[in-house]
């Protein structure tokens, strides 16, 4: 069902722009989702008397829930729409400069060895509390285990609400993460049992907490704090970067995708039929986005391509921003 029509003063131009894009053969679904968000953002700030330039500059700002690449995906449709306004001779158009949210080269992910995984989590489990964060030693080991076991985005784990976790049935609900879709993820049984024990301990400390992985009763880790915490644990485990590129917390997501696909191939499973399940589980909007993970591992990609010849022509190479 189509959402409510555009509501800001720019509504007629936005509708004409989307119709123009679709007349060229573009589905224009994800981009229109962000354009609709921008439309409602405009409507709110228009009522406060802000100019279009002020609104656009505010929209461009990096949000707490996103990385720079996600920011670029959100900003790109607005930049394109602004150029459309400019070409249509609208004097009030403000085009976002190209230097803002410039496309970035994605870091080559680190694929963890079994030894690295064991040593990292052993180091996690030796953390101690700090005066300013009394639950650090309880939360971080469980936070990183969710990344490793379920391949969720770092922001999805950080912002996971306690009310969206059902440990009796064994699932978490990821709400309003990236793009328009929510999803429900069922947990591995061993992880569910760990979380039952963890949840009981945290509930004794913060009985009315907001987040599943809290810092305090109503707060969670900030995006900029995950990297430093990961790096400290990695270093304390005596790990370096001998096995490849520098390891990051986000690499647990890449590792999850790679390990899952590799396991299916080793089992002789029909990867073609299973790939859509992995796509949904990881929160991708298309098979292309899941498939692109395999482009990052040359020694594995040839094997995977042999198993998925039926998909040739359906899964074009895509940019990382689609992830």
VENNORJO-V33548 format. One record per backbone hydrogen bond with DSSP energy under -1.0 kcal/mol. CO is the residue of the C=O (numbers start at 1). NH is the residue of the N-H. Records with the same first field share a line. If there is no record, write none. Layout:
CO=NH / NH
This chain:
8=11
10=14
11=15
12=16
13=17
14=18
15=19
16=20
17=21
18=22
19=23
21=26
22=25
29=33
30=34
31=35
32=36
33=37
34=38
35=39
36=40
37=41
38=42
39=43
40=44
41=45
42=46
43=47
45=50
46=49
51=55
52=56
53=57
54=58
55=59
56=60
63=66
67=71
68=72
69=73
70=74
71=75
72=76
75=79
76=80
77=81
78=82
79=83
80=84
81=85
82=86
83=87
84=88
85=90
86=89
90=93
97=100
113=117
114=118
115=119
116=120
117=121
118=122
119=123
120=124
121=125
123=126
124=127
133=130 / 136
135=138 / 139
136=140
139=143
140=144
141=145
142=146
143=147
144=148
145=149
146=150
147=151
153=157
154=158
155=159
160=212
161=164
162=165
164=173
166=170 / 171
170=187
171=166
172=185
174=183
183=174
185=172
188=192
189=193
190=194
191=195
192=196
193=197
194=198
195=199
196=200
197=201
198=202
199=203
200=204
202=206
206=209
210=162
216=219
217=210
219=215 / 216
222=225
225=229
226=230
227=231
228=232
229=233
230=234
231=235
232=236
233=237
234=239
235=238
241=244
248=251
249=252
250=253
251=255
252=256
253=257
254=258
255=259
256=260
257=261
258=262
259=263
260=264
261=265
262=266
263=267
264=269
265=268
269=271
270=274
271=275
274=277 / 278
275=279
276=280
277=281
278=282
279=284
287=291
288=292
290=293
291=294
293=296
294=297
297=300 / 301
300=304
301=305
302=306
303=307
304=308
308=311
309=312
311=314 / 315
319=322
320=323
